[in-house]
Amino acid sequence: MVLKNSVPIIKSVFIVLALMLTACGDDTSPEAPLSNSNSVLPSATPIESNQPATVAEPTKPVQPSPASETEKPKPLQPTPIPVTVTSKPVPPSPTPVTVTQKPVPPTPTPVTVTQKPVPPTPAPVTVTQKPVPPTPTPVTVTQRPVLPSPTPVIATPVPTLPTVQPTDIPTPTADPSGFQYPVGIPSAWVAPDIPAPIAPSTWTSEIVNHYYINGSDTNCSTKVTFGSKTQPRCRFPNLLAAGSYVEVHGGPYDYTNTVYLQSEGTESEPVWVVGAQDNLVKMSIVLYGSYIYLDGFNIQGDKGISARPYRSTQTDHIMVRNTVITGTGSLATGTTGISATGAKGLQFEGFIAYNNTISYMGDSESDIENDRHALQTGTYINNVWHLYNTSHHNGGDGVQYSHGGVNSHHFYYGGNISHDEGENCVDIKQADDVIISGNSCYNIEPTSSSSGECMVVHYGPSRIWFINNDISNCVSGILSTGAFDVHVVGNNIQHMSENVDEYHGDISSYQSGVAIMAYNTGNTYISNNTITDAIRGIAYQALAGYQVDMTGNLIANLRHGEYTGNNPYAIMFKGDNETVAKATIENNLFYNPMQLHIDGTTFSELEALVASKKCADNSVSCISADPYFAGYEKGNQLMSDSPAIDTGRQAISYETYQSLYGETINMDLLGNTRPASGNWDIGAFEFVDE
């Protein structure tokens, strides 16, 4: 009974023990908290939210998020795990999306690169901004001069010679290219009027080494390499490969003070920079490198053109032509119009300025010296041609040659018109072998920096030639204050005026109002000039040991000084007695008056002059008679019955020039061959029977 009745009791005991064992096992199992947590949380979402929270913790190490504290395991207290872990991701405000959108450090995007002026290795920008563009390809050669359906690039036609009065017409000499050079001037390496290359007829896309520039076009870009009509360049390029062609439209271009154009041109593939008819530039232009030809520009605002070895770059063979440079007449901001210079170790050989017009560079009316010249050369430069340019109202000279020049030589100034300059039409300083031929110069008045000479030479240069120039309305026509081997040949000089403050006495070699004056000058040759309406014809103060030749000059219709009343003299010749005694004075015509002062003696009769052994060749070589000028439009040309016809002779200067330069100057101011028939005529004009 006891056992039977005890079975239920034993079962109950086992059940109780089992329950107790179960309770003890749940408290001690290491997985109990995780299983209990999983049993409480409906899903695995809190685990996913905890993962990004642990990534974000390093960004704020000083401020650990509250979620990281609640996530520490508490095995003895499974129940208190806060449900807020699932409802508040870590950190509470910033989401993981913010972290992925702003990586550290931020990587620059392509947009940032294109917006910066100097980005790292952007290929397209490198071509236009760096001084060394890609190496020219053979395409350049085929595309440059021969293009389909060409149209002329130059907006204006090939220029003609300046229109001048009959006595101003320069004497042309033939050139194989057909270009007409003034008398005695040799050919340049290229004909100054050579046609520019033809622009592409269809220029709607970029062509290698063909630059289309139009800063006025709203579609222009600073990011294109060459430009086209549909999308031009806004600005000038810098480095130009051989054979490049640049065409400039619109303006005004004033984005910088000075633009620098470097050329890699060659004689067979020069670089052309051509201005279209509507171009306007208000920047100075520096040309450097080799064989670059600038054509047809319109430059304003006291800006000029300079050819020079910028950044020690060898510079040579540069031409500037058909360009108009107009200043404001300002003393403060004026500059030289067109200049060219070399540098020590960088001899500049070959420069042409042709058919340019330069005016109002500096203040021509100022009492303060302002050397703003139309044309100018510097030092270490040779073979320069200034041809058929027009200059006026500049603060300095029409042309100034090499003040302080070293190794500066062979300059050719021919066919130019210069007037109303602040100083002189021509000013030659330290430059040798300078040829001034066939120019027209007039209206030069005295200023604080000039005595009013039309043409002047200073500082001891050698072999200076004034040939067939028409000179009028100056205080002095041609003046040499110090030079060697000066030749004054075939010039027409008239209307010289006495300076208002003239103080020299009657017998002086320094009187103003003189056509040709020289002192401190060795070896002087004055021949075949026509001189009228002056106070002195020729005034020369002789140096010891030098030659003087005065042959074939026509000096007539002189006048007394308007302020001093000094007497007129055809020749005033003083100085070293031996030089005067040995001087050649032959085959000249003197009229109104017949009056010369030679070595202390005044001669008013031809017989007395011949007795002094002057004008004594063939008994009597000089003439005292009315020359019979044609007058009116023909000015000082001779009439058919002039005593100056066939009574001259060839002076020594003509043979000297031929031997030095291989060119003939046996032509008169109008281009007539001398002699026309029989003997030479006296004066600047050879009579030709029409």
C-alpha positions as CSV (number, residue, x, y, z in Angstrom):
1,M,0.0,0.0,0.0
2,V,2.8,2.2,0.9
3,L,4.6,1.5,-2.4
4,K,1.5,1.8,-4.6
5,N,0.4,4.9,-2.9
6,S,3.9,6.3,-3.2
7,V,4.2,6.1,-7.0
8,P,2.3,9.3,-7.7
9,I,4.3,11.0,-5.0
10,I,7.6,9.8,-6.6
11,K,6.4,11.1,-10.1
12,S,5.6,14.4,-8.5
13,V,9.1,14.5,-7.0
14,F,10.7,13.8,-10.4
15,I,8.7,16.5,-12.1
16,V,9.7,19.0,-9.5
17,L,13.4,18.0,-9.8
18,A,13.1,18.3,-13.6
19,L,11.7,21.8,-13.4
20,M,14.4,22.8,-11.0
21,L,17.1,21.4,-13.2
22,T,15.6,23.3,-16.2
23,A,15.6,26.6,-14.3
24,C,19.2,26.1,-13.3
25,G,20.3,25.3,-16.9
26,D,18.6,28.5,-18.3
27,D,20.5,30.8,-15.9
28,T,24.0,29.4,-16.6
29,S,23.9,28.8,-20.5
30,P,26.1,31.4,-22.4
31,E,23.7,31.5,-25.3
32,A,20.7,32.2,-23.0
33,P,20.9,36.0,-23.3
34,L,21.2,35.9,-27.2
35,S,18.3,33.4,-27.4
36,N,16.2,35.4,-25.0
37,S,17.1,38.6,-26.8
38,N,16.1,37.0,-30.1
39,S,12.9,35.8,-28.6
40,V,12.1,39.4,-27.5
41,L,13.2,41.3,-30.7
42,P,10.9,40.5,-33.7
43,S,13.7,40.7,-36.4
44,A,17.4,41.1,-37.1
45,T,17.1,44.8,-37.8
46,P,19.0,46.0,-34.7
47,I,22.1,44.0,-35.8
48,E,22.2,45.8,-39.2
49,S,21.8,49.2,-37.5
50,N,24.7,48.4,-35.2
51,Q,27.1,47.7,-38.0
52,P,27.3,51.2,-39.6
53,A,27.3,52.6,-36.1
54,T,30.7,50.9,-35.4
55,V,32.1,52.5,-38.7
56,A,31.0,55.9,-37.7
57,E,32.6,55.7,-34.2
58,P,36.2,56.6,-35.3
59,T,35.0,60.0,-36.7
60,K,34.0,61.0,-33.2
61,P,36.4,59.2,-30.8
62,V,36.0,61.7,-28.0
63,Q,32.2,61.4,-27.9
64,P,31.2,57.7,-28.0
65,S,27.6,57.3,-29.0
66,P,25.0,56.2,-26.4
67,A,24.2,53.2,-28.5
68,S,27.7,51.8,-28.0
69,E,27.2,51.8,-24.2
70,T,23.9,50.0,-24.4
71,E,25.3,47.3,-26.7
72,K,27.7,46.1,-23.9
73,P,26.6,42.5,-23.0
74,K,25.1,42.0,-19.5
75,P,24.8,38.2,-19.1
76,L,23.3,38.3,-15.6
77,Q,20.6,40.8,-16.6
78,P,19.2,39.7,-19.9
79,T,15.8,41.3,-19.3
80,P,17.0,45.0,-19.0
81,I,18.3,45.2,-22.6
82,P,16.6,48.4,-23.8
83,V,14.4,48.3,-26.8
84,T,15.7,51.8,-27.7
85,V,18.6,50.2,-29.5
86,T,16.3,49.2,-32.3
87,S,14.5,52.6,-32.5
88,K,17.5,54.8,-32.3
89,P,20.2,54.1,-34.8
90,V,23.8,55.2,-34.0
91,P,24.5,58.1,-34.2
92,P,21.1,59.6,-33.6
93,S,21.2,62.4,-36.3
94,P,23.8,61.7,-39.0
95,T,22.9,58.8,-41.3
96,P,25.3,56.6,-43.1
97,V,24.3,58.3,-46.4
98,T,26.0,61.5,-45.3
99,V,29.3,59.6,-44.8
100,T,29.2,58.2,-48.3
101,Q,28.4,61.5,-50.0
102,K,31.4,63.3,-48.4
103,P,34.4,61.1,-48.6
104,V,37.6,62.2,-46.9
105,P,39.6,63.7,-48.7
106,P,37.1,64.9,-51.4
107,T,38.2,63.8,-54.9
108,P,38.1,66.7,-57.5
109,T,35.7,66.1,-60.3
110,P,36.4,66.9,-64.0
111,V,34.4,70.0,-63.7
112,T,36.7,71.4,-61.0
113,V,39.7,70.7,-63.3
114,T,38.4,72.6,-66.3
115,Q,37.5,75.6,-64.1
116,K,40.9,76.1,-62.7
117,P,43.4,78.0,-64.9
118,V,46.3,75.6,-64.2
119,P,44.9,72.1,-63.7
120,P,47.1,69.0,-63.4
121,T,47.8,67.6,-66.9
122,P,44.8,68.8,-68.9
123,A,45.8,68.0,-72.5
124,P,43.6,70.5,-74.4
125,V,44.6,73.5,-72.2
126,T,48.3,72.7,-72.4
127,V,48.3,73.3,-76.1
128,T,47.1,76.8,-76.0
129,Q,48.6,78.0,-72.7
130,K,52.1,76.5,-72.7
131,P,54.8,78.1,-74.8
132,V,55.6,74.9,-76.6
133,P,52.7,73.5,-78.6
134,P,52.6,70.1,-80.3
135,T,55.1,69.5,-83.0
136,P,53.8,70.7,-86.4
137,T,52.5,67.9,-88.6
138,P,52.9,67.6,-92.3
139,V,49.3,68.8,-92.6
140,T,50.6,72.3,-92.0
141,V,52.5,72.3,-95.3
142,T,49.7,71.2,-97.4
143,Q,47.1,73.4,-95.8
144,R,49.0,76.7,-95.7
145,P,49.3,78.4,-99.0
146,V,47.1,76.2,-101.3
147,L,43.5,75.9,-100.1
148,P,40.3,75.3,-102.1
149,S,38.5,78.4,-103.4
150,P,40.8,80.9,-101.8
151,T,39.8,84.4,-101.0
152,P,42.2,87.2,-100.3
153,V,43.2,87.5,-96.6
154,I,44.3,91.2,-96.8
155,A,41.2,93.4,-96.5
156,T,43.0,96.2,-98.4
157,P,44.5,95.7,-101.8
158,V,48.3,95.6,-102.3
159,P,49.4,99.1,-101.4
160,T,50.6,101.6,-104.0
161,L,53.4,104.0,-103.5
162,P,52.6,107.2,-101.6
163,T,51.1,110.0,-103.7
164,V,53.5,112.9,-103.8
165,Q,54.2,116.0,-105.8
166,P,56.3,115.6,-109.0
167,T,59.5,116.6,-107.3
168,D,58.9,114.1,-104.5
169,I,58.6,111.0,-106.6
170,P,61.2,108.5,-105.5
171,T,63.4,106.9,-108.1
172,P,62.6,103.2,-108.5
173,T,65.1,100.5,-109.3
174,A,64.1,97.2,-110.7
175,D,63.9,94.1,-108.6
176,P,63.4,90.5,-109.9
177,S,60.2,90.3,-107.9
178,G,58.9,93.5,-109.6
179,F,59.0,95.6,-106.4
180,Q,60.4,99.1,-107.0
181,Y,63.1,100.1,-104.6
182,P,64.2,103.8,-104.3
183,V,67.5,104.7,-106.0
184,G,70.5,102.8,-104.7
185,I,68.7,100.6,-102.2
186,P,69.4,96.9,-102.6
187,S,66.8,94.1,-102.5
188,A,65.7,92.6,-99.2
189,W,65.5,88.9,-98.6
190,V,61.8,89.0,-99.5
191,A,59.8,91.5,-101.7
192,P,58.0,93.9,-99.2
193,D,54.8,93.6,-101.2
194,I,54.7,89.8,-101.5
195,P,51.1,88.6,-101.3
196,A,50.1,87.0,-98.0
197,P,48.9,83.4,-98.0
198,I,45.3,82.8,-99.0
199,A,42.8,82.2,-96.2
200,P,40.7,79.0,-96.3
201,S,37.5,79.5,-98.2
202,T,35.7,77.2,-95.8
203,W,36.9,77.7,-92.3
204,T,34.1,76.3,-90.2
205,S,36.3,73.9,-88.3
206,E,39.8,74.2,-86.8
207,I,42.8,73.7,-89.2
208,V,46.2,72.9,-87.8
209,N,48.4,76.0,-87.4
210,H,45.7,78.3,-88.9
211,Y,44.4,80.7,-86.2
212,Y,41.1,82.4,-86.6
213,I,40.7,85.2,-84.0
214,N,37.7,87.3,-83.4
215,G,37.3,88.7,-79.9
216,S,34.1,90.5,-80.9
217,D,32.3,87.3,-81.7
218,T,30.0,86.1,-78.9
219,N,31.0,82.5,-79.7
220,C,34.7,83.1,-79.3
221,S,36.5,80.9,-76.8
222,T,39.7,80.8,-74.8
223,K,39.6,77.0,-74.9
224,V,39.9,76.3,-78.6
225,T,43.4,75.7,-80.0
226,F,43.2,77.3,-83.4
227,G,39.7,78.7,-83.8
228,S,37.4,78.9,-86.8
229,K,34.7,81.1,-88.1
230,T,32.0,79.2,-86.2
231,Q,34.0,79.3,-82.9
232,P,36.9,81.8,-83.1
233,R,39.7,82.2,-80.6
234,C,39.2,85.2,-78.3
235,R,42.9,86.0,-77.9
236,F,46.2,85.9,-79.7
237,P,48.3,82.8,-79.6
238,N,51.8,82.9,-78.2
239,L,54.1,80.4,-80.0
240,L,53.6,80.0,-83.7
241,A,55.1,77.0,-85.6
242,A,56.7,77.4,-89.0
243,G,54.1,78.1,-91.7
244,S,51.4,79.3,-89.2
245,Y,48.8,81.7,-90.5
246,V,46.9,84.0,-88.0
247,E,43.9,86.1,-89.1
248,V,42.7,88.7,-86.7
249,H,39.1,90.1,-86.8
250,G,37.2,92.6,-84.7
251,G,38.3,94.2,-81.5
252,P,39.3,96.3,-79.7
253,Y,41.9,93.9,-78.2
254,D,43.0,95.3,-74.9
255,Y,43.0,92.3,-72.5
256,T,46.6,93.0,-71.7
257,N,49.2,95.8,-72.1
258,T,51.5,93.8,-74.3
259,V,51.0,90.7,-76.4
260,Y,54.1,88.5,-77.3
261,L,54.2,86.6,-80.6
262,Q,57.1,84.1,-80.9
263,S,57.7,82.7,-84.4
264,E,59.4,79.5,-85.4
265,G,59.2,80.5,-89.1
266,T,61.7,79.8,-91.8
267,E,62.6,81.5,-95.1
268,S,60.5,78.9,-97.0
269,E,57.7,78.7,-94.3
270,P,57.4,82.2,-92.6
271,V,54.7,82.9,-90.1
272,W,52.0,85.4,-91.2
273,V,49.9,87.4,-88.8
274,V,47.2,89.3,-90.8
275,G,44.7,91.8,-89.7
276,A,41.3,91.8,-91.3
277,Q,39.8,95.1,-92.3
278,D,37.8,95.5,-89.1
279,N,40.6,94.8,-86.6
280,L,41.4,97.1,-83.8
281,V,44.3,96.5,-81.4
282,K,44.9,98.5,-78.2
283,M,47.9,96.5,-77.0
284,S,51.6,96.8,-77.7
285,I,52.9,93.9,-79.8
286,V,56.3,92.3,-79.4
287,L,57.6,90.1,-82.2
288,Y,60.5,87.7,-81.7
289,G,61.9,84.6,-83.2
290,S,62.5,84.2,-87.0
291,Y,60.6,85.0,-90.2
292,I,57.4,86.5,-88.9
293,Y,55.4,88.9,-91.1
294,L,52.7,91.2,-89.6
295,D,50.4,92.7,-92.1
296,G,47.4,95.1,-92.0
297,F,46.9,96.0,-88.4
298,N,45.1,99.0,-86.9
299,I,46.8,99.9,-83.6
300,Q,45.5,102.8,-81.4
301,G,46.0,104.1,-77.9
302,D,49.7,104.9,-77.7
303,K,50.7,101.3,-78.4
304,G,53.5,100.3,-80.8
305,I,55.3,97.3,-82.3
306,S,58.7,96.1,-81.1
307,A,60.8,93.4,-82.8
308,R,63.5,92.2,-80.3
309,P,65.1,89.1,-78.8
310,Y,62.6,88.7,-76.0
311,R,63.8,86.2,-73.4
312,S,67.1,85.9,-75.2
313,T,65.5,84.3,-78.2
314,Q,67.4,84.7,-81.5
315,T,65.4,87.2,-83.6
316,D,65.8,87.9,-87.3
317,H,63.9,88.5,-90.6
318,I,60.8,90.2,-89.4
319,M,58.5,92.4,-91.5
320,V,55.7,94.9,-90.4
321,R,53.7,96.3,-93.3
322,N,50.4,98.0,-94.2
323,T,49.8,98.9,-90.6
324,V,48.3,102.1,-89.1
325,I,49.6,103.2,-85.7
326,T,47.8,106.2,-84.2
327,G,48.7,107.7,-80.8
328,T,46.9,110.2,-78.7
329,G,49.5,112.9,-78.9
330,S,50.3,112.4,-75.2
331,L,53.6,113.3,-73.7
332,A,53.0,111.0,-70.8
333,T,51.8,107.8,-72.5
334,G,53.3,108.1,-76.0
335,T,55.7,105.5,-77.2
336,T,57.7,104.6,-80.4
337,G,55.6,103.3,-83.3
338,I,57.8,100.6,-84.8
339,S,61.2,99.6,-83.3
340,A,63.7,96.9,-83.9
341,T,66.8,96.0,-81.9
342,G,69.1,93.1,-81.2
343,A,71.3,92.3,-78.1
344,K,74.8,91.4,-77.4
345,G,75.3,87.9,-78.7
346,L,72.0,88.1,-80.5
347,Q,72.6,90.0,-83.7
348,F,69.3,90.9,-85.4
349,E,69.7,90.6,-89.2
350,G,66.8,91.5,-91.5
351,F,63.9,93.9,-90.7
352,I,61.4,95.5,-93.0
353,A,58.9,98.2,-92.2
354,Y,56.8,98.9,-95.4
355,N,53.9,101.1,-96.2
356,N,52.9,101.9,-92.6
357,T,51.4,105.1,-91.3
358,I,52.5,106.3,-87.9
359,S,51.3,109.5,-86.2
360,Y,50.8,111.3,-82.9
361,M,53.1,109.1,-80.9
362,G,54.1,111.6,-78.2
363,D,53.5,115.3,-78.3
364,S,55.1,117.1,-81.3
365,E,54.2,120.5,-79.8
366,S,55.6,119.9,-76.4
367,D,58.5,122.1,-75.0
368,I,59.7,119.0,-73.2
369,E,61.8,116.5,-75.1
370,N,59.9,113.3,-75.7
371,D,61.6,110.8,-77.9
372,R,58.5,109.0,-79.2
373,H,59.7,108.2,-82.7
374,A,57.8,106.8,-85.7
375,L,60.6,104.3,-86.6
376,Q,63.6,103.4,-84.5
377,T,66.5,100.9,-84.5
378,G,68.6,100.0,-81.5
379,T,71.9,98.1,-81.2
380,Y,73.3,94.9,-82.6
381,I,71.2,95.0,-85.7
382,N,71.9,95.2,-89.5
383,N,70.1,95.1,-92.8
384,V,67.0,97.2,-92.1
385,W,64.6,98.4,-94.7
386,H,62.2,101.3,-94.0
387,L,60.3,101.7,-97.2
388,Y,57.4,103.9,-98.3
389,N,56.1,104.7,-94.8
390,T,54.3,107.9,-93.8
391,S,54.9,109.6,-90.4
392,H,53.8,112.9,-89.0
393,H,53.2,114.7,-85.7
394,N,55.3,112.4,-83.6
395,G,57.1,113.7,-80.5
396,G,60.5,112.6,-81.7
397,D,61.9,111.7,-85.2
398,G,60.4,110.2,-88.3
399,V,63.2,107.7,-87.9
400,Q,66.0,107.5,-85.4
401,Y,68.9,105.1,-86.1
402,S,70.7,103.5,-83.2
403,H,71.4,105.9,-80.4
404,G,74.2,104.1,-78.6
405,G,74.3,101.5,-81.3
406,V,76.9,98.7,-81.4
407,N,77.4,96.7,-84.6
408,S,74.5,98.5,-86.2
409,H,74.8,99.0,-89.9
410,H,73.3,98.8,-93.4
411,F,70.1,100.7,-92.9
412,Y,67.9,101.7,-95.9
413,Y,65.4,104.5,-95.5
414,G,63.7,105.0,-98.8
415,G,60.5,106.4,-100.4
416,N,59.1,107.7,-97.0
417,I,57.1,110.8,-96.3
418,S,57.8,112.5,-93.0
419,H,56.5,115.9,-91.8
420,D,55.6,118.0,-88.8
421,E,57.7,115.9,-86.4
422,G,58.7,117.1,-83.0
423,E,62.4,116.7,-83.8
424,N,63.7,115.6,-87.2
425,C,62.5,113.5,-90.2
426,V,65.8,111.6,-90.0
427,D,68.2,111.3,-87.1
428,I,71.3,109.1,-87.6
429,K,73.5,108.3,-84.6
430,Q,75.8,105.3,-84.1
431,A,75.0,103.4,-87.3
432,D,77.2,102.9,-90.3
433,D,76.3,102.4,-94.0
434,V,73.0,104.3,-93.8
435,I,71.3,105.1,-97.1
436,I,68.6,107.9,-97.1
437,S,67.1,107.8,-100.6
438,G,64.1,109.2,-102.3
439,N,62.2,110.6,-99.3
440,S,60.0,113.6,-98.8
441,C,60.6,115.7,-95.6
442,Y,59.0,119.0,-94.7
443,N,57.7,121.3,-91.9
444,I,60.2,120.8,-89.2
445,E,60.4,123.6,-86.7
446,P,62.8,124.3,-83.8
447,T,61.9,122.8,-80.4
448,S,63.6,122.4,-77.0
449,S,65.2,119.1,-78.3
450,S,65.9,120.0,-81.9
451,S,67.2,123.0,-83.8
452,G,64.8,122.3,-86.7
453,E,66.9,120.2,-89.0
454,C,65.0,118.0,-91.5
455,M,67.8,115.4,-91.6
456,V,70.7,115.2,-89.2
457,V,73.7,112.9,-88.4
458,H,75.6,112.8,-85.0
459,Y,78.2,110.9,-83.0
460,G,80.7,109.9,-85.7
461,P,79.1,107.1,-87.9
462,S,80.6,106.3,-91.3
463,R,79.4,106.1,-94.9
464,I,76.2,108.1,-94.6
465,W,74.3,108.8,-97.9
466,F,71.6,111.3,-98.6
467,I,70.4,110.6,-102.1
468,N,67.6,112.2,-104.2
469,N,65.5,113.5,-101.3
470,D,63.0,116.4,-101.5
471,I,63.4,118.6,-98.4
472,S,61.6,121.8,-97.6
473,N,60.4,124.2,-94.8
474,C,63.1,123.5,-92.2
475,V,65.7,125.5,-90.3
476,S,68.4,123.3,-91.9
477,G,68.0,120.8,-94.6
478,I,70.8,118.3,-94.0
479,L,73.2,118.7,-91.0
480,S,76.2,116.6,-90.0
481,T,77.6,117.5,-86.5
482,G,80.1,114.6,-86.6
483,A,80.6,111.8,-89.1
484,F,83.0,110.3,-91.7
485,D,82.5,109.8,-95.4
486,V,79.2,111.7,-95.8
487,H,77.7,111.9,-99.3
488,V,74.9,114.4,-100.1
489,V,73.8,113.6,-103.7
490,G,71.0,114.7,-105.9
491,N,68.7,116.4,-103.3
492,N,66.2,119.2,-103.9
493,I,66.3,121.5,-100.9
494,Q,64.3,124.7,-100.6
495,H,62.5,127.1,-98.2
496,M,65.0,127.1,-95.3
497,S,64.2,129.6,-92.6
498,E,66.4,131.5,-90.1
499,N,65.9,130.7,-86.5
500,V,64.1,133.4,-84.5
501,D,66.9,133.5,-81.9
502,E,69.8,133.3,-84.4
503,Y,72.9,135.0,-83.0
504,H,75.7,134.0,-85.4
505,G,77.4,136.7,-87.4
506,D,77.5,137.3,-91.1
507,I,80.6,135.2,-91.7
508,S,79.8,132.0,-89.9
509,S,79.6,128.4,-90.8
510,Y,76.9,127.8,-88.2
511,Q,74.2,130.2,-89.5
512,S,70.7,128.8,-89.5
513,G,68.6,128.8,-92.7
514,V,71.2,126.6,-94.5
515,A,70.4,123.8,-96.9
516,I,73.5,121.7,-96.2
517,M,75.8,122.2,-93.2
518,A,78.6,120.0,-91.8
519,Y,81.2,120.4,-89.1
520,N,83.4,117.9,-87.2
521,T,82.9,115.8,-90.3
522,G,85.6,114.1,-92.3
523,N,85.5,113.3,-96.0
524,T,82.4,115.2,-97.2
525,Y,81.0,114.9,-100.8
526,I,78.3,117.3,-101.9
527,S,77.1,116.9,-105.5
528,N,74.2,117.5,-107.9
529,N,71.9,119.2,-105.4
530,T,69.5,121.9,-106.2
531,I,69.2,124.6,-103.5
532,T,66.8,127.5,-103.5
533,D,65.2,130.0,-101.1
534,A,67.7,129.7,-98.2
535,I,70.2,132.0,-96.5
536,R,73.1,129.7,-97.0
537,G,73.5,127.1,-99.7
538,I,76.4,125.0,-98.3
539,A,78.2,125.7,-95.0
540,Y,81.2,123.6,-94.2
541,Q,83.8,123.9,-91.4
542,A,86.7,121.9,-92.6
543,L,88.9,119.4,-90.6
544,A,92.5,118.8,-91.2
545,G,93.5,115.8,-93.3
546,Y,90.1,115.1,-95.0
547,Q,88.7,115.4,-98.5
548,V,86.0,117.8,-99.6
549,D,84.2,117.7,-103.0
550,M,81.5,120.1,-104.1
551,T,80.6,119.3,-107.7
552,G,77.5,119.9,-109.9
553,N,75.4,121.8,-107.4
554,L,72.8,124.4,-108.5
555,I,72.4,127.2,-105.8
556,A,70.0,130.0,-106.7
557,N,67.6,132.6,-105.3
558,L,69.0,132.9,-101.8
559,R,67.9,135.7,-99.4
560,H,69.1,137.6,-96.4
561,G,68.4,136.4,-92.9
562,E,64.9,137.5,-91.8
563,Y,66.0,138.2,-88.2
564,T,69.7,139.0,-88.4
565,G,69.9,140.5,-91.9
566,N,72.9,138.3,-92.6
567,N,74.0,138.1,-96.2
568,P,73.3,135.1,-98.3
569,Y,76.1,132.9,-99.4
570,A,76.0,130.0,-101.9
571,I,79.0,128.5,-100.1
572,M,80.5,129.3,-96.7
573,F,83.7,127.3,-96.5
574,K,86.1,127.8,-93.6
575,G,88.4,125.8,-91.3
576,D,91.7,124.0,-91.9
577,N,93.5,126.0,-94.6
578,E,95.1,123.0,-96.3
579,T,91.8,121.1,-96.5
580,V,90.1,124.2,-98.0
581,A,92.9,124.6,-100.5
582,K,92.8,121.0,-101.7
583,A,89.0,120.9,-101.9
584,T,87.3,120.3,-105.2
585,I,84.7,123.0,-106.2
586,E,83.7,122.4,-109.8
587,N,80.9,122.5,-112.3
588,N,78.4,124.4,-110.0
589,L,75.9,127.0,-111.0
590,F,75.5,130.1,-108.7
591,Y,72.7,132.7,-109.2
592,N,71.1,135.4,-107.2
593,P,73.5,136.0,-105.7
594,M,76.8,134.9,-107.0
595,Q,78.5,135.1,-103.6
596,L,80.8,132.6,-101.8
597,H,83.0,133.0,-98.8
598,I,86.0,130.7,-98.9
599,D,88.8,130.6,-96.3
600,G,88.5,134.3,-95.4
601,T,87.7,135.7,-98.8
602,T,84.3,136.7,-100.2
603,F,83.9,136.1,-103.9
604,S,81.2,138.0,-105.8
605,E,82.6,137.5,-109.3
606,L,83.2,134.2,-111.1
607,E,86.6,135.4,-112.5
608,A,88.0,136.0,-109.0
609,L,86.8,132.5,-107.9
610,V,88.5,130.9,-110.9
611,A,91.7,132.8,-110.1
612,S,91.7,131.3,-106.7
613,K,91.9,127.8,-108.4
614,K,88.3,127.0,-107.7
615,C,85.9,126.3,-110.6
616,A,89.0,126.2,-112.8
617,D,88.7,122.9,-114.7
618,N,88.8,123.4,-118.4
619,S,89.5,127.1,-117.8
620,V,86.0,127.8,-116.3
621,S,83.7,125.0,-115.0
622,C,81.2,126.9,-113.0
623,I,78.4,129.1,-114.2
624,S,76.9,132.3,-112.9
625,A,73.5,132.6,-114.7
626,D,69.8,132.2,-114.4
627,P,69.1,128.4,-114.3
628,Y,65.7,128.9,-115.9
629,F,63.5,126.7,-113.7
630,A,60.4,125.3,-115.2
631,G,58.3,126.5,-112.2
632,Y,54.7,125.7,-111.5
633,E,54.1,122.0,-111.1
634,K,57.6,121.2,-112.3
635,G,59.2,123.3,-109.6
636,N,63.0,123.3,-109.9
637,Q,63.2,121.2,-113.0
638,L,65.0,122.7,-115.9
639,M,63.6,124.4,-119.0
640,S,65.1,123.4,-122.3
641,D,67.3,126.5,-122.6
642,S,68.8,126.2,-119.1
643,P,72.5,126.8,-118.9
644,A,72.7,123.9,-116.4
645,I,72.0,121.3,-119.2
646,D,75.1,119.3,-120.3
647,T,77.5,121.5,-118.3
648,G,78.0,119.2,-115.3
649,R,80.1,116.1,-114.8
650,Q,80.0,112.8,-112.8
651,A,81.1,113.4,-109.3
652,I,83.2,110.9,-107.3
653,S,80.2,109.7,-105.2
654,Y,78.6,107.8,-108.0
655,E,81.5,105.5,-108.6
656,T,82.1,105.1,-104.9
657,Y,78.6,103.9,-104.3
658,Q,78.8,101.4,-107.1
659,S,82.0,100.0,-105.7
660,L,80.7,99.8,-102.1
661,Y,77.2,98.5,-102.6
662,G,77.0,97.1,-106.2
663,E,74.1,99.5,-107.0
664,T,74.0,102.4,-109.4
665,I,72.7,105.8,-108.3
666,N,73.1,107.4,-111.7
667,M,69.5,108.7,-111.7
668,D,68.0,112.0,-110.8
669,L,65.2,112.6,-108.3
670,L,62.5,111.8,-110.9
671,G,64.2,108.5,-112.0
672,N,65.7,109.8,-115.2
673,T,69.0,108.2,-116.1
674,R,72.1,110.4,-115.8
675,P,73.3,111.7,-118.2
676,A,70.2,111.8,-120.4
677,S,72.3,112.8,-123.4
678,G,75.8,114.1,-123.7
679,N,77.2,115.4,-120.5
680,W,75.7,115.5,-117.0
681,D,73.3,118.3,-116.1
682,I,74.0,120.5,-113.0
683,G,71.6,120.1,-110.1
684,A,69.1,117.5,-108.9
685,F,67.1,117.2,-112.1
686,E,68.3,115.9,-115.5
687,F,66.6,117.5,-118.4
688,V,64.6,115.1,-120.6
689,D,63.1,116.5,-123.8
690,E,59.5,115.4,-123.8
